[in-house]
Amino acid sequence: MSPLSGRSFRLLWTGQSISSVGNTVAAVAFVFAVLEVGGSAADIGYIMAAQTVAKVVFILAGGVWADRLPRQAIMLACDLVQAGVQITLAVLLLTGQAEIWHLACGAVLFGIAQAFFGPASTGLLPETVSTDELQQSNALMGFSGSAFSIVGPALAGVLIVGLGPGVVFAVDALTFVISAVSLSLLRLAPRLVSTSPSFWGDLSTGWREVVMRPWYWINLIAHSLWNFAVAAFFVLGPVVAADQLGGASSWGLIASGSAAGAVIGGLVSLRIKPKRPLIAGNLALLLTALPLLALAKPLGTWVIVCSTVLSGMGLTFLGVIWTATMQELIPDEVRSRVDSYDWMLSMVVAPLGMALVGPVAVRSGTGPTLVGAALLIAVPCALTVLVPAIRAVRRGPDGRLISLDRGGVPRSGPADAAVVGGEPAAVD
């Protein structure tokens, strides 16, 4: 818990934790808002797709600008944009003037803001803590989100039934304002940023930083296959629960197991720092294949719940390890650009998996599709531990991460750089 003793991280963690509460309840309220104004299930899907497309289109730009400008300012601006969107929708809903296109436009603006906020957030966190505290800091950030994901939907249900979705949107807007205030109070050291006049030049620099590190891009491929394959759980899981496990109540228990496992995984990642983090993280990710195999039979509700607990643990542990490793080994001046490629790949393949798993299950059967998805998760994760570049990422005697791979260690400052916030800071 030592990162919380630092003022900067404590402010960041508090603001993001409060914002995550709002996001959790607003996600549930959004569905009911669409239905309240006369929308259908198809409209919900179209709007969610539009939000995802907006993220994909702008995510690389978000990475470039997060390396060019103060990340704190970008995050603050995104919080204010999202607060403005939510309060506008709240007013429209509460006054009975909301229409489908209002919610669609709000979702698109929300997606654009998230595209800029995500890379900036990944880049900013290392500016608030020491290198030794990166893993614990990421674990704490993830822990609060996981904890609220357990109680958030229930809280959202109570608020929606008692007050309506409009009030929930207003509450979410308030949480964004609180997050913006916490960001405005941060006092960070100055850093070097790119002053290249070419946007595309900055973008290509970020790509070169990705491909020069085999430990990074090979993991991206494995994790992208995971994002593609895990869609089978979310698409076919409710079908199996409805047909063979007793319906929605069983699926609710199964889904809650993942959230509970995420909390446990967060606690584990607070304490354990593996010597070879990427090997440990990818082996933990193997656990996420268990729910797919358990559903393929299926083995029974409580067996599947136990498998989702283990899956949530493994996914959260990998997430903390992966983010901390990337933040420590990727130079600050390109960190957000490199991270934006990770975001983009994840957002592209996940909807593709959602779209394809249904037709594949119709053609091949639900059980074989789930087993195939499990193998698509497990095999790449297992093979990554054999890659020399990934095995070379390890913790040195002083606890710092090093990579013996040629692409991992060398760090050079950008050719064109300027100082944001004051005097030049030291650059590794």
HUCORMO-V558638 format. One record per backbone hydrogen bond with DSSP energy under -0.5 kcal/mol. CO is the residue of the C=O (numbers start at 0). NH is the residue of the N-H. Records with the same first field share a line. If there is no record, write none. Layout:
BEGIN
CO = NH / NH
END
This chain:
BEGIN
0 = 3
1 = 4
2 = 5
5 = 9
6 = 10
7 = 11
8 = 12
9 = 13
10 = 14
11 = 15
12 = 16
13 = 17
14 = 18
15 = 19
16 = 20
17 = 21
18 = 22
19 = 23
20 = 24
21 = 25
22 = 26
23 = 27
24 = 28
25 = 29
26 = 30
27 = 31
28 = 32
29 = 33
30 = 34
31 = 35
32 = 36
33 = 38
34 = 37
39 = 43
40 = 44
41 = 45
42 = 46
43 = 47
44 = 48
45 = 49
46 = 50
47 = 51
48 = 52
49 = 53
50 = 54
51 = 55
52 = 56
53 = 57
54 = 58
57 = 61
58 = 62
59 = 63
60 = 64
61 = 65
62 = 66
63 = 66 / 67
64 = 68
66 = 193
69 = 73
70 = 74
71 = 75
72 = 76
73 = 77
74 = 78
75 = 79
76 = 80
77 = 81
78 = 82
79 = 83
80 = 84
81 = 85
82 = 86
83 = 87
84 = 88
85 = 89
86 = 90
87 = 91
88 = 92
89 = 93
90 = 94
91 = 96 / 97
92 = 95
98 = 101 / 102
99 = 103
100 = 104
101 = 105
102 = 106
103 = 107
104 = 108
105 = 109
106 = 110
107 = 111
108 = 112
109 = 113
110 = 114
111 = 115
112 = 116
113 = 117
114 = 118
115 = 119
116 = 120
117 = 121
118 = 122
119 = 123
120 = 124
121 = 125
123 = 126
124 = 127 / 128
127 = 8
129 = 132
130 = 133
132 = 136
133 = 137
134 = 138
135 = 139
136 = 140
137 = 141
138 = 142
139 = 143
140 = 144
141 = 145
142 = 146
143 = 147
144 = 148
145 = 149
146 = 149 / 150
147 = 151
150 = 154
151 = 155
152 = 156
153 = 157
154 = 158
155 = 159
156 = 160
157 = 161
158 = 162 / 163
159 = 163
163 = 166 / 167
164 = 168
165 = 169
166 = 170
167 = 171
168 = 172
169 = 173
170 = 174
171 = 175
172 = 176
173 = 177
174 = 178
175 = 179
176 = 180
177 = 181
178 = 182
179 = 183
180 = 184
182 = 185
185 = 187
190 = 419
192 = 417
196 = 198
197 = 201
198 = 202
199 = 203
200 = 204
201 = 205
202 = 206
203 = 207
204 = 208
205 = 209
206 = 210
207 = 211
209 = 212 / 216
211 = 213
212 = 215 / 216
213 = 217
214 = 218
215 = 219
216 = 220
217 = 221
218 = 222
219 = 223
220 = 224
221 = 225
222 = 226
223 = 227
224 = 228
225 = 229
227 = 230
228 = 231
229 = 232 / 233
230 = 234
231 = 235 / 236
232 = 236
235 = 239
236 = 240
237 = 241
238 = 242
239 = 243 / 244
240 = 244 / 246
246 = 249 / 250
247 = 251
248 = 252
249 = 253
250 = 254
251 = 255
252 = 256
253 = 257
254 = 257 / 258
255 = 259
256 = 260
257 = 261
258 = 262
259 = 263
260 = 264
261 = 265
262 = 266
263 = 267
264 = 268
265 = 269
266 = 270
267 = 270 / 271
270 = 272
271 = 273
274 = 276 / 394
275 = 279
276 = 280
277 = 281
278 = 282
279 = 283
280 = 284
281 = 285
282 = 285
283 = 286
284 = 287
285 = 288
286 = 289
288 = 292
289 = 293
290 = 294
291 = 295
292 = 296
293 = 297 / 298
299 = 303
300 = 304
301 = 305
302 = 306
303 = 307
304 = 308
305 = 309
306 = 310
307 = 311
308 = 312
309 = 313
310 = 314
311 = 315
312 = 316
313 = 317
314 = 318
315 = 319
316 = 320
317 = 321
318 = 322
319 = 323
320 = 324
321 = 325
322 = 326
323 = 327
324 = 328
325 = 329
328 = 330
330 = 333 / 334
331 = 334
333 = 337
334 = 338
335 = 339
336 = 340
337 = 340 / 341
338 = 342
339 = 343
340 = 344
341 = 345
342 = 346
343 = 347
344 = 348
345 = 349
346 = 350
347 = 351
348 = 352
349 = 353
350 = 354
351 = 355
352 = 356
353 = 357
354 = 358
355 = 359
356 = 360
357 = 361
358 = 362
359 = 363
360 = 364
364 = 368
365 = 369
366 = 370
367 = 371
368 = 372
369 = 373
370 = 374
371 = 375
372 = 376
373 = 377
374 = 378
376 = 380
377 = 381
378 = 382
379 = 383
380 = 384
381 = 384
382 = 385
383 = 386
386 = 389 / 390
387 = 391
389 = 392
391 = 393 / 403
393 = 401
395 = 398
399 = 395
401 = 393
404 = 407 / 408
405 = 409
414 = 416
415 = 194
417 = 192
418 = 420
419 = 190
END
